[in-house]
Each structure stands twice: as C-alpha cells, then as structure tokens.
C-alpha cells in the first residue's frame, strides 16, 4: 500500500504503488467468487480456533507490539441505538495531519447510521505505520463482538454498503477486499488494494490477520508495502485456501479512474500528497516451529 503524506503527516491510502500500471478489473460487477473450502455461519467459528488455522511466521517481537499511545477503538464508542441494530461496524486509523479526513469519514458514516470509531496514531515513521495496519486490525477485531470493516481514513461512504450485511453473499465470507486481478485471474490470485476490508468475526479472518501482522513484523519487510505482503501470503503462502474470500466491486473503492461507477465507498483524494519512496518487495518469512 502506498504511504501518502500531507503536511508532514501520514494517511494510509487505498492506492498501492504498483497498482497504477496494472490491469484493471474488466467489469464493474463483482467477479466470480473463488472456490470456498469451508462454510461458516456469519458469527464465525470460535476465535480460539484461530491458532489451528495456518502457520505462524518468524518475526521481530518488538515489531509485533502496539506502539505506546495507540488506543484500539471499540464498539462501545458507538451510540447505543445504532449499536443495538448493527451487524458490522467501521474502524479507521489516522495521524494528526489527517484528522480532517477522519472527521469527514466519520460524518459520512453518521449520515448512513453506521457505527464508526477512529484511532489516532502516535508519531511514527511512514513505513512503520503502514506495517502496523494489519496488527491494528487484528487487535480491533479481537476486541469486537461484531464483524469489522477497516477503512483508510481518507475514504468516505457515499451509500450504504450492503455487501457487508449478513446473507449478502451466496455463502458467508471471512474477508472481503478489492482485488485488482479478480476478473483477470477469476479469483485465483490476489492483487489487493487494502484500503477497505470486511473482516468477519471468524477464526480464519483472525488467523489471516495474525499471519499478515507477523509477515509485516519480519525485519526484511520493514520497508515493504502491506498489500504486497498480503498478496504474497495469499498467492504463495497457501492462504487463499484457508479462508472464504469475496472480491468487492469498484463501487466499494471508487477512484477517479472509475468515473462512471456510482460510489458506495469513495476515494475523494486529499491535497498535498507525496510518496515516501519505493517499497521493497516483501519476503515470505519462514514458518515458526511450535
């Protein structure tokens, strides 16, 4: 995922560097679903079972610790009337320079009566903050009684995201994400844009986040893009077959290039961005022995 700066701060942006020259999905409709290897009810399997779903990876324990000053958001911050009827909720991570963007995202969620909470990130190097993203999702999902939708702080909701509702898919999904190669590969390979993720309250979803966080906490991946690391886990690490996946349509990460697509989640763009430098290709860490 590309790191973008604004006024010295960092926003976790939905566009990753190498996506700009890649093939776009061939249609605005949702691509055919990949094979689903198991069935899950919406509430998911017991989270304790996550330890049995997939390998653990070698990593630096210090990089797998939440930084001081970061408070994980919880559903309790949502107004009780909204919380009682919620089937999912939304969380975001932002820096001070993107407080206005996070406020705009919160306002867009409020207009649709959706539960939302954002966490302010402490001052960190840009790449460190990007590497922190899957760990932030993991802790937030663990603390949540409901499925979680992670959104980058510079996005806005334009319409109610019905694909996040229970029974919106032919069978339940552990993770929903935008896949640049969904149509090209018929769902068999992932080229992720990690600005929006639906994470079911399921053991497979938690196991993926744990593996993703451990991969980003490997010293060789300190300068790698988070979405490229996720691609590596899914395409080369066997994680495509461990989860029930769903590919989101362009409307759920609507960018200027998708001008004719009616947005559900919009990427309006914020001024003053500059790149943090080219990302180093990630490596798949060795599996850790029990």
Backbone as a ProteinNet text record, in pm:
[ID]
protein_1_A
[PRIMARY]
XXXXXXXXXXXXXXXXXXXXXXXXXXXXXXXXXXXXXXXXXXXXXXXXXXXXXXXXXXXXXXXXXXXXXXXXXXXXXXXXXXXXXXXXXXXXXXXXXXXXXXXXXXXXXXXXXXXXXXXXXXXXXXXXXXXXXXXXXXXXXXXXXXXXXXXXXXXXXXXXXXXXXXXXXXXXXXXXXXXXXXXXXXXXXXXXXXXXXXXXXXXXXXXXXXXXXXXXXXXXXXXXXXXXXXXXXXXXXXXXXXXXXXXXXXXXXXXXXXXXXXXXXXXXXXXXXXXXXXXXXXXXXXXXXX
[TERTIARY]
83	0	86.1	47	126.3	106.8	215.1	207.4	201.3	109.5	93.1	110.4	177.6	197.4	117.9	81.6	14	56.1	125.9	167.3	252.8	334.9	420.6	356	228.9	160.2	142.5	78.8	64.7	-79.8	-121	-251.6	-227.9	-305.1	-297.4	-389.7	-332.7	-411.6	-449	-555.3	-608.9	-535.9	-454.9	-385.2	-244.8	-209.7	-72.6	7.4	138.9	222.2	214.4	219.5	229.3	94.8	-15.2	-146.4	-169.1	-95.5	-123.4	-97	-9.2	20.8	-34.2	-116.7	-165.2	-295.1	-335.8	-463.6	-576.5	-677.3	-794.3	-891.1	-981.3	-1086.9	-1161.8	-1203.5	-1263.9	-1408.8	-1469.7	-1609.6	-1632.6	-1736.1	-1767.1	-1844.2	-1898.2	-1969.3	-1869.3	-1918.1	-1833.4	-1787.9	-1659.6	-1604.5	-1655.2	-1646.9	-1685.5	-1607.5	-1675	-1611.5	-1513.1	-1402.4	-1313.2	-1378.7	-1314.5	-1368.1	-1367.4	-1474.6	-1485.4	-1461.3	-1362.1	-1321	-1394.2	-1468	-1544.5	-1657	-1755.8	-1871	-1869.5	-1908.5	-1911	-2042.2	-2098.1	-2208.9	-2153	-2240.2	-2192.5	-2118.6	-2159.9	-2093.7	-1951.9	-1919.9	-1785.4	-1759	-1648.9	-1604.8	-1546.4	-1533.8	-1471.5	-1333.1	-1306.9	-1180.9	-1062.9	-1083.7	-975.5	-922.4	-1004.2	-962.1	-864.6	-840.3	-750.6	-611	-568.2	-433.6	-415.2	-523.9	-515.1	-524.1	-544.5	-568.9	-448.8	-353.8	-240.8	-118.5	-3.2	123.6	145.4	240.6	295.3	426.1	467.5	584.3	687.2	814.2	920.9	907.2	933.8	916.6	994.5	1005.3	1065.3	954.7	959.5	851.1	828.3	933.2	915.5	830.4	838	758	614.9	588.3	453.4	382.3	436.5	375.1	313.4	195.6	132.5	215.9	232.8	311.1	238.9	317.1	259.3	175.8	63.4	-22.5	-131.5	-127.8	-233	-342.3	-460.4	-575.1	-663.5	-684.6	-766.9	-912.7	-978.6	-1119.8	-1208.5	-1320.3	-1414.9	-1555.3	-1642	-1781.2	-1853.5	-1801.3	-1866.1	-1871.2	-1786.4	-1788.3	-1905.1	-1974.6	-2092.2	-2213.5	-2301.2	-2421.7	-2506.1	-2560.1	-2637	-2748.1	-2827	-2932.1	-2877	-2762.2	-2701.7	-2640	-2579.7	-2511.4	-2607.9	-2727.6	-2825	-2864.7	-2863.5	-2910.1	-2795.1	-2671.9	-2557.4	-2525.7	-2493.5	-2442.8	-2294	-2236.9	-2094.1	-2065.9	-1940	-1904.6	-1772.9	-1735.2	-1623.2	-1519.1	-1392.2	-1281.4	-1177.9	-1106.5	-1003	-886.6	-772	-650.1	-600	-565.2	-524.9	-415.9	-345	-249.3	-309.7	-242.2	-295	-317.3	-228.4	-241.4	-363.8	-419.7	-539.5	-660.1	-657.6	-773.2	-896.6	-878.2	-993.8	-1052.5	-966.7	-1016.1	-1091.4	-1038.5	-1106.8	-1240.9	-1246.5	-1373.6	-1475.2	-1428.8	-1519.2	-1569.6	-1482.2	-1525.2	-1627.7	-1602.5	-1697.8	-1833.2	-1832.4	-1957.8	-2032.6	-1959.8	-2026.7	-2088.8	-2024	-2082.3	-2206	-2200.3	-2314.4	-2436.2	-2414.9	-2527.9	-2600.3	-2529.6	-2588	-2623	-2613.2	-2645.5	-2559.4	-2430.5	-2335.8	-2244.3	-2214.9	-2122.3	-1980.3	-1909	-1774.6	-1691.2	-1563.9	-1468.5	-1331.3	-1256.7	-1123.1	-1021.2	-900.2	-789.7	-682.9	-635.4	-526.9	-394.2	-314.8	-184.7	-81	8.6	118.4	216.4	301.8	401.1	492.6	493.6	574.2	627.4	739.4	782.1	674	669.3	561.4	553.1	665.4	662.7	625.6	664.4	628	477.2	415.5	271.1	199.3	249.4	188.7	203	319.3	340.2	251.2	208.6	124.3	-20.2	-60.1	-201.8	-265.3	-208.6	-273.9	-277.3	-177.4	-178.5	-291.3	-313.7	-425.9	-558.7	-574.7	-697.8	-714.9	-606.2	-613	-662.2	-604.7	-645.2	-787.6	-824.5	-959.5	-1062.9	-1035.5	-1129.1	-1140.3	-1028.2	-1032.3	-1118.3	-1118	-1194.5	-1339.8	-1376.7	-1510.3	-1602.8	-1729.3	-1827.4	-1889.8	-1860.9	-1922.3	-1815.4	-1852.2	-1760.8	-1714.5	-1593.7	-1529	-1505.3	-1527.7	-1486.8	-1375.3	-1257.3	-1148.4	-1154.3	-1140.1	-1134.2	-1019	-943	-843	-911.4	-841	-902.8	-939.2	-880.8	-910.8	-1023.9	-1099.5	-1216.2	-1342.7	-1451.8	-1582.1	-1690.3	-1791.4	-1906.9	-2005	-2046	-2142.4	-2279.8	-2286.1	-2412.3	-2394.9	-2506.7	-2499.5	-2430.6	-2327.6	-2252	-2321.7	-2414.9	-2499.2	-2422.8	-2310.3	-2233	-2169	-2173.9	-2122.6	-2229.8	-2352.5	-2461	-2457.9	-2510.6	-2525	-2612	-2579	-2654.2	-2644.6	-2550.5	-2533.4	-2461.6	-2392.9	-2317.9	-2381.5	-2356.6	-2417.9	-2387.8	-2268.6	-2233.5	-2145.3	-2134.1	-2060.1	-1913.9	-1860.1	-1721.5	-1645.5	-1518.2	-1431.3	-1375.9	-1334.8	-1272.4	-1327.6	-1361.1	-1396.4	-1292.4	-1244	-1139.3	-1147.3	-1093.4	-1085.6	-963.3	-984.6	-879.4	-863.9	-749.1	-726.3	-729.7	-701.5	-697.1	-816.1	-923.6	-1037.5	-1091.3	-1111.5	-1163.7	-1054.7	-935	-825.4	-792.3	-786.1	-747.9	-867.4	-989.7	-1111.6	-1101.9	-1046.5	-1041.4	-932.1	-843.3	-743	-613.2	-599.4	-483.3	-530.9	-455.2	-489.2	-386	-433.6	-354.1	-436	-408.9	-501	-484.4	-594.9	-596.5	-655.5	-571.7	-612.1	-673	-731.8	-797.6	-928.7	-994.7	-1121.8	-1115	-1141.1	-1150.6	-1268.4	-1351.8	-1451.5	-1389.7	-1393.4	-1334	-1441.6	-1480.6	-1584.5	-1531.5	-1622.7	-1585	-1567.2	-1456.2	-1432.7	-1287.3	-1262.7	-1125.9	-1037.5	-1085.2	-999	-958.9	-1051.3	-1017	-909.7	-923.9	-822.7	-689	-691.6	-566.4	-493.6	-567.9	-505.3	-441.3	-513.1	-457.5	-331.5	-332.5	-214.1	-95.9	-119.1	-12	36.9	-55	-20.3	61.8	19.6	93.5	233.1	244.4	375.9	465.4	408.2	486.1	539.1	455.5	499.8	597.7	598.1	690.6	824	842.4	972	1068.9	1193	1286.3	1306.8	1303	1323.3	1206.6	1094.6	976.3	947.3	1043.4	1019.2	994.3	1040.1	1018.8	924.1	847.6	756.9	616.6	540.9	402.1	313.1	217.6	134.1	50.2	-1.1	-86	-4.6	120.5	205.5	238.1	255.4	278	155.4	36.7	-85.6	-96.4	-64.6	-63.8	26.7	144.3	240.8	186.9	123.8	65.3	-42.4	-126.7	-240.4	-195.3	-110.1	-73	33.7	127.2	239.9	243	166.7	170.1	52.4	-35.7	-145.3	-268.9	-276.1	-389.6	-515.6	-507.1	-630.2	-722.8	-665.7	-746	-786.6	-739.4	-771.2	-888.3	-934.2	-1041.5	-1146.8	-1264.8	-1368.6	-1357.3	-1318.9	-1291.8	-1409.4	-1418.7	-1509.6	-1441.6	-1457.6	-1394	-1495.4	-1460.9	-1550.5	-1548.7	-1662.2	-1666.6	-1603.9	-1585.4	-1521.6	-1596.2	-1726	-1803.9	-1761	-1696.7	-1655.7	-1514.2	-1450.1	-1325.9	-1319.8	-1417.1	-1436	-1329.3	-1249.3	-1140.2	-1172.1	-1097.6	-1125.7	-1125.5	-1044	-1040.6	-1169.8	-1249.1	-1378.2	-1489.6	-1474.1	-1561.4	-1707.6	-1735.7	-1874.7	-1938.3	-1863.1	-1913.8	-1979.6	-2100.3	-2168	-2108.5	-2054.6	-1974.9	-2061	-2012.9	-2058.1	-1956.8	-1828.5	-1718.3	-1631.3	-1610.6	-1544.5	-1403.7	-1313.1	-1177.7	-1165.5	-1206	-1214	-1079.7	-975.6	-843.7	-826.4	-708.6	-675	-547.4	-536.9	-421.8	-294.4	-182.9	-55.5	13.7	-19.7	42	177.8	264.5	390	429.2	497.5	531	642.8	646.5	751.7	869.3	865	971.8	922.2	999.3	959.5	961.5	862.8	855.1	947.2	1004.7	1088	998	1022	938.5	944.1	830.4	830.3	882.5	922.6	961.8	866.9	842.4	759.3	847.9	823.1	909.6	900.4	1001.8	998.8	892.3	829.7	730.8	800.8	735.7	794.3	760.2	857.7	833.4	758.5	670.4	592	682.2
-118.8	0	123.1	225.4	346.2	431.8	482.4	578.3	717.5	799.9	935.5	1032.1	1141.2	1240.6	1366.1	1435.8	1563.5	1649.8	1756.2	1845.9	1778.2	1683.4	1614	1495.3	1470.4	1357.1	1245.2	1141.3	1023	983.8	948.5	886.8	750	652	518.8	516.9	523.2	544.7	413.6	417.9	295.8	252.8	340.1	304.9	257.3	137.3	93.7	127.8	138.9	198	121.4	-10.3	-85.1	-104.7	-65.1	-81.9	16.8	128.2	233	189.2	93.5	47.2	-91.6	-141.4	-278.2	-282	-402	-419.7	-394.8	-323.6	-300.1	-416	-432.2	-531.4	-505	-608.6	-594.5	-551.6	-553.1	-514.4	-453.5	-372.4	-311.1	-404.9	-512.7	-607.9	-689.2	-752.4	-837.7	-957.2	-990	-1102.1	-1233.2	-1342	-1472.6	-1503.9	-1562.2	-1594.3	-1708.7	-1706	-1821.4	-1938.1	-2053.4	-2170.2	-2148.4	-2187.7	-2176.6	-2314.5	-2324.9	-2455.5	-2498.7	-2408.8	-2445.3	-2345.3	-2380.7	-2293.8	-2243.7	-2118.4	-2057	-1983.9	-1990.9	-1903.5	-1764.4	-1661.4	-1524.3	-1493.7	-1557.2	-1528.8	-1584.9	-1678.9	-1731.7	-1842.2	-1910.8	-2013.9	-1947.8	-2021.2	-1962.6	-1908.1	-1785.9	-1722.3	-1802.1	-1877.2	-1958.6	-2058.1	-2092.8	-2189.4	-2129.8	-1999.2	-1936.3	-1995	-2040	-2095.7	-2220.9	-2287.6	-2411.6	-2389.2	-2266.7	-2238.3	-2168.5	-2246.2	-2187.9	-2173.4	-2153.9	-2148.4	-2014.6	-2014.8	-1892.7	-1862.9	-1735.6	-1694.5	-1625.9	-1643.2	-1576.8	-1425.5	-1353.7	-1208.8	-1149.5	-1018.8	-944.9	-913.1	-967.1	-942.6	-794.6	-713.6	-570.8	-504.5	-556.5	-500.6	-552.6	-651.7	-706.3	-651.9	-548.8	-484.9	-352.4	-323.1	-195.1	-82	28.3	139.7	206.7	264.5	337.8	454.5	475.4	586.4	551.5	431.1	389.8	316.8	371.2	310.6	243.4	115	39.8	83.9	119.4	159.4	39.7	66.4	-40	1.9	-97.4	-72.7	9.2	13.7	90.6	239	284.7	426	460.1	359.9	382.2	410.3	497.6	530.2	404.8	383.8	261.3	232.2	331.3	297.7	237.8	287.3	231.1	95.2	81.6	-42.2	-159.5	-132.9	-241.3	-305.5	-228.4	-279.6	-308.3	-292.8	-308.5	-455.6	-488.6	-622.2	-617.7	-496.9	-475.3	-331.7	-296.7	-157.7	-125.2	2.6	52.8	114.2	85.9	145.1	199.4	303	365.4	406.5	428.2	471.6	596.5	701.3	826.5	895.5	988.1	1075.1	1214.1	1300	1434.4	1511.1	1493.9	1567.4	1524.6	1410	1362.1	1357.2	1438	1444.2	1494.8	1587.9	1637.8	1529.8	1447	1337.1	1235.8	1202.4	1108.2	1163.5	1294.5	1356	1348.8	1366.3	1354.8	1211.8	1114.1	974.2	946.2	996.4	976.2	1038.5	1157.8	1223.4	1143.7	1086.1	1007	881.1	821.1	704.8	744.1	858.9	904.6	929.9	982.4	1008.1	879.4	767.5	638	555.1	616.4	549	425	437.6	328.5	356.7	254.2	267.6	286.2	383	416.5	461.7	424	474.4	479.6	584.9	602	609.8	564.8	570.2	664.6	751.9	842.9	770.9	766.7	700.6	795.4	745.8	829.7	859.6	959.5	990.4	870.6	825	709.5	733	671.1	676.4	619	670.8	633.6	483.5	419.6	275.9	196.3	244.5	174.5	177.3	287.9	297.2	204.4	194.6	102.3	-42	-75.6	-211.4	-242.2	-138.6	-155.5	-189.5	-163.8	-171.9	-308.4	-420.7	-548.8	-579.2	-533	-553.4	-473.7	-352.3	-271	-341.3	-395.8	-468.3	-590.3	-662.7	-783.1	-750.4	-651.1	-616.1	-560.7	-484.9	-429	-538.9	-635.5	-746	-831.2	-856.4	-936.5	-870.9	-738.3	-666.4	-645.8	-688.2	-658.9	-779.5	-756.2	-864.6	-884.5	-793	-795.7	-800.3	-839.1	-823.3	-678.5	-661.7	-530.8	-493.4	-366.8	-311	-211.1	-238.2	-140.8	-51.4	81	176.1	272	301	405.9	538.5	624.7	746.8	846	833.3	930.4	885.4	784.6	739.7	799.2	792.4	837.5	743.7	724.9	644.2	730.7	682	753.9	688.2	559.8	485.7	371.5	314.7	206.9	85.4	29.5	-83.1	-216.9	-250.2	-368.4	-500.2	-500.2	-624.5	-664.7	-578.1	-612.4	-672.5	-679.7	-734.2	-887.2	-948.8	-1095.3	-1139.2	-1249.6	-1309.8	-1229.7	-1135	-1060	-1142.1	-1248.8	-1333.6	-1471.9	-1548.3	-1681.9	-1770.3	-1755.5	-1822.3	-1726.8	-1743.2	-1645.9	-1633.5	-1515	-1483.8	-1444.4	-1486.1	-1442.9	-1303.3	-1277.2	-1149.9	-1103.3	-974.5	-909	-801.1	-793.1	-698	-667.5	-553.2	-520	-589	-662.4	-740.9	-691.8	-631.2	-580	-690.5	-813	-924	-1018.3	-971.4	-1060.2	-1119.2	-1034.6	-1084	-1148.3	-1091.7	-1142.4	-1286.3	-1313.6	-1447.5	-1531.3	-1478.1	-1545.7	-1581.3	-1487.9	-1502.1	-1591.3	-1638.5	-1735.3	-1671	-1541	-1468.6	-1335.9	-1287.8	-1161.9	-1055.5	-940.7	-818.5	-713.1	-697.3	-629.9	-478.8	-410.7	-271.3	-273.2	-252.3	-278.9	-158.5	-66.7	47.6	13.5	-93.7	-139	-289.7	-337	-481	-506.8	-602.4	-658.1	-781.3	-787.1	-897.1	-959.5	-1080.3	-1147.6	-1182.9	-1199.6	-1242.1	-1392.6	-1434.5	-1576.2	-1609.5	-1734.4	-1779.6	-1765.3	-1799.3	-1780.4	-1634.5	-1540.3	-1399	-1356.6	-1399	-1363	-1428.4	-1553.8	-1622	-1551	-1503	-1428.9	-1300.7	-1225.8	-1101.2	-1127.2	-1234.3	-1268.4	-1298.4	-1379.2	-1411.8	-1287.4	-1200.3	-1076.2	-985.3	-971.8	-888.2	-943.9	-1076.3	-1136.6	-1116.5	-1124.9	-1102.3	-959.8	-862.3	-723.1	-695.1	-779.2	-761.4	-831.7	-892.4	-952.6	-841	-842.8	-732.9	-706.6	-810	-790.2	-718.9	-706.4	-643.6	-506.3	-447	-317.8	-206.2	-222.9	-122.6	-173.1	-276.4	-335.7	-278.5	-286.6	-241.2	-348.6	-307.2	-404.6	-488.4	-427.2	-505.6	-604.1	-569.9	-665.8	-785.3	-760.5	-871.4	-961.3	-901.4	-981.1	-1064	-1003.4	-1079.3	-1201.5	-1182.6	-1291.3	-1405.1	-1370.6	-1473.6	-1553.2	-1482.8	-1547.4	-1628.4	-1570.6	-1635.6	-1743.4	-1721.2	-1813.7	-1884.1	-1836.3	-1894.1	-1983.1	-2006.6	-2100.7	-2044.5	-1911.8	-1856.5	-1840.5	-1855.1	-1849.8	-1964.8	-2078.5	-2197.5	-2209.7	-2120.1	-2129.4	-2041.4	-1956.3	-1862.4	-1865.9	-1817	-1789.7	-1642.3	-1615.3	-1480	-1425.9	-1294.7	-1227	-1103.2	-1079.6	-964.4	-851.7	-736.4	-621.4	-556.3	-503.1	-434	-295.4	-231	-99.7	4.6	-10.2	87.4	94.2	-10.9	-14.6	39.8	84.9	160.9	248.1	335	413.3	522.3	516.5	610.4	695	803.8	888.5	812.9	708.1	631.8	555.8	535.4	467.8	572.5	671.3	788.4	753.4	647.7	613.6	521.1	485.2	394.5	475.9	438.5	504.3	452.4	542.7	503.3	455.5	352.3	315.3	366.1	340.5	397.2	475.2	601.4	691.7	725.3	739.5	786.2	926.9	1030.4	1164.5	1228.7	1184.8	1244.8	1365.5	1378.6	1492	1554.6	1689.5	1757.1	1739.8	1770	1776.8	1644.4	1543.9	1413.2	1405.1	1327.5	1291.7	1152.4	1080.6	942.2	934.7	823.9	801.1	725.5	693.4	616.8	480.2	418	287.7	183.3	95.9	-11.1	-125.5	-188.8	-306.4	-428.7	-513.8	-634.6	-718	-764.4	-841.7	-983	-1044	-1184.7	-1260.5	-1386	-1470.8	-1528.3	-1492.6	-1542.9	-1694.6	-1751.1	-1894.1	-1924.1	-2038.6	-2079.4	-2108.4	-2067.2	-2082.1	-2218.4	-2284.7	-2414.8	-2398.6	-2493	-2487.4	-2508.4
0	0	0	-73.3	-83.6	39.5	94.3	203.4	143.5	190.1	140.6	255.4	230.1	334.1	302.1	408.6	394.2	510.7	483.1	588.7	693.5	652.7	747.1	812.9	788.7	849.4	750	794.9	709.8	699.9	581.9	561.5	502.2	547	488.2	367.8	249.2	128.9	62.7	-13.1	-71	-197	-256.2	-379.4	-347.3	-389.2	-371.5	-495.1	-479.3	-583.1	-713.8	-707	-831.6	-898.4	-835.3	-897	-1010	-1009.7	-1105.3	-1248.5	-1267.1	-1402.7	-1430	-1340.5	-1355.5	-1433.8	-1470.7	-1537.5	-1439.8	-1484.2	-1401.5	-1416.1	-1319.9	-1338.5	-1468.4	-1534.8	-1667	-1662.1	-1544.6	-1533.5	-1397.9	-1387.6	-1259.3	-1169.2	-1222.8	-1138.4	-1057.8	-953.1	-871.9	-953.8	-944	-1019.2	-962	-1041.3	-987.1	-860.6	-764.6	-637.7	-654.7	-579.4	-579.7	-509.6	-520.2	-452.7	-301.7	-236.2	-91.5	-33.1	52	100.1	225.9	289.4	407.8	422.5	500.6	520.8	664.1	681.1	813.4	831.6	949.6	980.6	999.6	994.6	999.7	1128.3	1238.5	1365.1	1369.7	1282.8	1274.7	1374.9	1353	1446	1569.5	1679.4	1798.8	1766.2	1812.1	1778.9	1833.7	1941.3	1996.1	1892.9	1795	1693	1593	1598.8	1501.8	1507.7	1624.5	1637.9	1553.9	1516.4	1440.7	1290	1246.6	1105.5	1043.6	996.7	927.9	1015.7	951.4	1024.5	1093.5	1186.8	1244.2	1171.5	1173.3	1096.9	1185.9	1149.7	1222.7	1208.8	1318.7	1318.9	1435.4	1435.8	1546.4	1646.7	1768.2	1864.9	1893	1886.2	1911.9	1804.4	1682.6	1573.7	1575.2	1660	1670.3	1794	1853.2	1969.6	1927.5	1980	1951.5	2011.3	1939.9	1994	2109.9	2198.9	2311.1	2259.1	2320.2	2282	2183.8	2128.1	2035.1	2111.8	2111.4	2178.3	2074	2091	1996.8	2010.3	1900.4	1909	1938.2	2001.8	2035	1995	1987.5	1951	2056.7	2177.3	2283.8	2253.1	2161.6	2124.5	2032.7	1985.4	1901	1988.3	1942.5	2018.5	2038.9	2159.1	2187.4	2087.1	2041.9	1944.4	1815	1768.7	1647.9	1676.1	1792.8	1827.7	1837.4	1886	1904.8	1773	1665.8	1536.4	1439.6	1482.9	1392.9	1368.8	1244.9	1212.1	1178.5	1167.4	1149.6	1192.5	1204.7	1232.7	1165	1164.7	1085.4	1177.5	1150.4	1224.8	1127.3	1171.1	1089	1177.7	1114.6	1182.2	1110.3	1185.9	1121.6	1202.5	1137.8	1204	1216.9	1293.9	1317.6	1187.9	1091.8	966	886.9	918.2	850	942.2	1046.5	1135.6	1062.2	967.5	892.9	803	744.2	661.5	745.6	863.2	952.1	997.8	1021.6	1060.6	947.1	823	708.7	693.1	716	711.5	820.4	940	1049.7	1016.8	957.7	921.2	814.9	720	616	674.8	775.1	841.9	921.7	987	1066.7	978.7	858.5	768.3	730.8	733.8	698.2	820.6	939.3	1066.4	1087	1056.4	1073.7	1192	1269	1380.8	1327.6	1385.9	1340.8	1459.1	1459.2	1557.7	1492.6	1522.9	1467	1579.3	1550.1	1645.3	1591.7	1679.1	1643.1	1662.1	1557	1563.4	1622.1	1705.5	1755	1642.9	1660.2	1556.3	1530.5	1407.1	1367.3	1226.5	1190.5	1050.6	959.6	837.5	746.2	724.8	697.7	670.8	795.1	911.9	1035.8	1054.6	1021.4	1036.5	939.6	817.1	721.7	768.2	822.9	872.6	991.3	1062.3	1180.2	1143.9	1021.9	986.3	1013.2	968.3	999.6	1148.6	1224.2	1369.1	1433	1383.5	1430.8	1403.7	1284.4	1252.1	1341.7	1366.6	1448.8	1589.3	1652.8	1789.2	1791.6	1688.7	1684.9	1666.1	1578.2	1557.8	1683.3	1749.6	1871.9	1979.5	1983.9	2086	2047	1926.7	1874.1	1885.6	1923	1919.7	1781.9	1688.7	1555.8	1447.9	1325.7	1213.3	1200.8	1149.9	1141.8	996.4	964.4	836.1	864.1	810.6	819.6	696.7	718	608	630.5	523.5	531.7	562.4	633.4	684.2	574.9	456.3	351	259	299.4	223.8	283.2	207.8	256.5	205.5	287.7	248.7	171.3	54.5	-28.1	-27.2	4.1	9.5	108.7	150.1	248.6	186.2	251.1	194.5	218	134.3	156.8	145.7	77.4	67.3	199.6	300.1	432.2	522.7	474.3	555.4	555.4	660.3	658.5	540.2	481.4	371.5	241.6	233	108.6	2	42.6	-48.9	-53.3	-158.2	-167.4	-47.3	9.7	134.6	213.1	343.3	425	382.8	402.4	368.1	494.3	500.6	609.6	584.6	459.3	424	289.9	282.5	156.8	130.8	6.6	-27.3	-176	-216.7	-358.4	-417.6	-525.7	-590.8	-734	-764.6	-899.1	-1004.1	-966.8	-1062.1	-1047.4	-987	-963	-1092.6	-1193.2	-1320	-1404.7	-1400.7	-1482.7	-1445.2	-1314.2	-1267.7	-1225.8	-1245.3	-1199.9	-1051.5	-975.3	-831.1	-778.9	-865	-820.2	-773.1	-795	-743.3	-686.1	-588.2	-522.4	-556.4	-597.1	-605.9	-533.7	-406.8	-316	-318	-294.6	-252.3	-112.1	-13.4	124.9	194.6	119.5	181.5	247.3	202.6	259.8	276.8	397.9	423.9	515.3	477.2	568.3	631.7	765.6	841.3	927	891.1	967.9	1105.7	1199	1334.3	1330	1269.4	1245.8	1272.2	1304.8	1329.2	1205.2	1083.6	966.8	944.3	966.3	948.8	1047.8	1172.8	1272.5	1240.5	1195.8	1162.9	1049.3	948.9	839.6	890.6	974.2	1026.8	1108.2	1185.1	1263.8	1172.3	1067.8	973.4	900.3	862.3	791.7	883	1008.5	1103.1	1128.5	1141	1162	1039.9	921.3	799.8	794.3	829.9	830.5	943.3	1047.5	1159.9	1136.8	1020.5	988.5	949.3	1000	970.8	822.2	738.9	595.3	527.9	598	538.7	597	664.9	729.3	628.9	505	400.8	292.5	322.4	223.6	236.6	129	129.3	189.3	270.7	341.8	246.9	139.2	49.6	-33.6	-64.1	-134.5	-45.2	84.6	178	186.5	184.4	185.2	57.7	-56.2	-182	-171.6	-113.9	-102.9	-17.2	95	181.1	108	35.8	-29.6	-150.9	-233.4	-359.2	-342.6	-251	-236.5	-101.9	-5.3	128.3	161.9	65.7	87.8	153.4	171.6	245.7	161.7	32.1	-48.1	-13.5	24.8	50.9	197.4	281.5	424.1	464.3	373.7	403.8	294.9	328.6	229.7	191.7	67.5	20	-60.9	-67.6	-158.4	-213.6	-344.5	-407.9	-422.2	-370.3	-374.7	-512.9	-557.8	-687.1	-676.5	-792.2	-797.7	-716.1	-700.9	-624.7	-479.2	-429.3	-289	-267.7	-372.5	-364.5	-488.9	-500.6	-622.1	-629	-735.3	-757.6	-880	-901.6	-1018.2	-1150.1	-1162.2	-1287.6	-1312.3	-1206.1	-1219.7	-1226.1	-1312.9	-1311.6	-1334.6	-1407.1	-1439.2	-1336.2	-1234.1	-1131.3	-1020.6	-983.7	-871.9	-741.7	-663	-546.9	-431.1	-364.7	-230.9	-129.4	-156.5	-78.8	-175.9	-147.2	-240.3	-191.7	-286.9	-257.2	-315.4	-238.4	-295.3	-321.9	-254.6	-272	-182.3	-127.5	-40.7	-93.2	-88.7	-149.7	-68.6	-135.9	-66.7	-46	-124.1	-104.8	-172.4	-114.4	-179.1	-133.1	-217.9	-186.6	-83.4	-14.3	83.9	24.4	-103.2	-166	-208.2	-296.2	-348.1	-237.4	-241.3	-142	-181.7	-81.4	-105.1	-121.3	-220.9	-234.3	-106.6	-57.8	66.6	44.9	153.7	153.1	244.5	211.4	296.4	406.7	533	640.1	652.6	712.9	740.6	845.5	829.7	928.9	1061	1167.9	1300.4	1357.6	1412.9	1473.8	1605.2	1633	1756.5	1877.7
[MASK]
++++++++++++++++++++++++++++++++++++++++++++++++++++++++++++++++++++++++++++++++++++++++++++++++++++++++++++++++++++++++++++++++++++++++++++++++++++++++++++++++++++++++++++++++++++++++++++++++++++++++++++++++++++++++++++++++++++++++++++++++++++++++++++++++++++++++++++++++++++++++++++++++++

